[in-house]
């Protein structure tokens, strides 16, 4: 089964989105009895919005990942990712409102199903292929 362990927390008055990614399931005993990790970072609203606004690798990866949540498996209902009561749902457009250029991490995500690539590029977007691609780009001291 596929189940993400992340939170998107929108702080409207402060003007930022907090992205939180955890290794734990969201259960009290997971944090009390197991060793887990949590990564988080705050991302401000972009100064320039819309056409001409620059994106970043982290932003593109996050938007691509959320695009995989179009439908719940076995149903025709979409996943609902809310910005909060009365604030609407998370969409590519709402994610692109935030400046992810300062991301201190790379997103290595997995998606349900097998990854097939007609263009050769999308094969490296997910899972171990993504991790291998990122590591191949790094230069490590001997």
C-alpha positions in Angstrom: 0.0 0.0 0.0 1.1 3.6 -0.5 0.7 6.1 2.3 2.5 9.3 2.5 3.7 10.7 5.8 3.8 14.4 5.2 2.0 17.6 6.3 1.5 20.9 4.5 0.7 23.6 7.0 -0.3 27.0 5.7 0.4 29.9 7.9 -1.7 32.6 6.2 -0.9 35.5 8.6 2.8 34.8 8.6 2.8 34.2 4.8 4.5 30.8 4.6 3.9 27.1 3.9 5.6 24.5 6.2 6.4 21.2 4.6 6.9 18.4 7.0 8.0 14.9 6.0 8.2 12.1 8.5 9.3 8.5 8.5 6.6 7.6 11.1 3.0 6.7 10.7 0.9 9.3 12.4 0.3 7.3 15.6 1.4 8.1 19.1 3.1 4.8 19.6 5.2 5.3 16.5 6.9 8.2 18.1 7.2 6.7 21.6 8.4 3.2 20.7 10.2 3.5 17.4 13.1 5.5 16.0 11.9 7.9 13.4 12.9 11.1 11.7 11.1 14.3 10.8 12.3 16.9 8.3 10.6 20.3 7.9 11.2 23.6 6.3 9.2 26.8 5.9 8.7 28.4 2.4 7.6 32.0 1.9 5.1 33.2 -0.6 6.8 34.1 -3.9 7.4 37.8 -4.6 6.4 37.3 -8.2 3.3 35.3 -9.0 2.0 33.9 -12.3 3.6 34.0 -15.7 7.3 34.6 -15.4 7.6 33.4 -11.8 10.5 31.0 -11.5 10.2 27.5 -10.1 12.8 25.2 -8.5 13.6 21.6 -8.6 11.9 21.0 -5.2 8.8 22.8 -6.4 8.5 20.9 -9.6 9.1 17.6 -7.8 6.4 18.4 -5.2 3.9 19.5 -7.8 4.6 16.3 -9.8 4.1 14.2 -6.7 0.8 15.8 -5.9 -0.4 15.3 -9.5 -0.3 11.5 -8.7 -3.1 12.0 -6.2 -5.7 12.7 -8.8 -7.9 9.7 -7.9 -8.1 7.4 -4.9 -7.4 3.8 -5.9 -10.6 1.9 -6.7 -12.8 5.0 -6.8 -13.5 7.9 -9.0 -13.2 10.4 -6.1 -10.1 12.7 -6.0 -7.9 12.9 -3.0 -8.8 16.1 -1.0 -5.8 18.0 0.2 -7.2 21.1 2.0 -5.5 24.4 2.8 -8.0 24.7 5.7 -11.7 25.3 6.2 -13.0 27.7 3.5 -9.5 28.1 2.0 -9.8 25.6 -0.9 -7.8 22.6 -1.9 -4.1 22.2 -2.6 -3.5 22.3 -6.4 -0.5 22.8 -8.6 -1.4 26.5 -8.7 -1.5 26.9 -4.9 1.8 25.0 -4.4 3.4 27.3 -7.1 2.5 30.3 -4.9 5.4 29.5 -2.6 9.1 30.0 -3.1 10.8 26.6 -2.8 14.1 27.8 -4.2 15.7 27.8 -0.7 14.9 24.1 -0.2 17.6 22.4 1.9 16.6 18.9 0.7 15.8 16.9 -2.4 12.5 15.1 -2.7 12.7 11.4 -3.3 9.2 10.1 -3.5 7.5 6.9 -4.4 4.2 6.5 -6.2 1.8 3.6 -6.5 2.2 1.2 -9.4 5.1 0.6 -11.8 7.0 3.4 -13.4 7.0 3.3 -17.2 8.7 5.9 -19.3 7.9 6.8 -22.8 10.2 9.8 -22.7 13.1 8.4 -20.7 13.0 11.3 -18.2 10.0 10.3 -16.0 11.8 7.0 -15.2 14.1 9.0 -12.9 11.3 10.9 -11.0 10.5 8.2 -8.4 12.0 5.9 -5.8 15.3 4.3 -6.2 15.8 5.7 -9.7 15.4 9.2 -8.4 17.8 8.5 -5.5 20.4 7.1 -8.0 20.0 10.1 -10.3 20.5 12.5 -7.4 23.5 10.7 -6.0 25.1 10.6 -9.5 24.8 14.4 -9.6 26.7 14.8 -6.4 30.5 15.2 -6.1 31.9 13.6 -3.0 35.4 14.2 -1.7 37.7 11.2 -2.0 
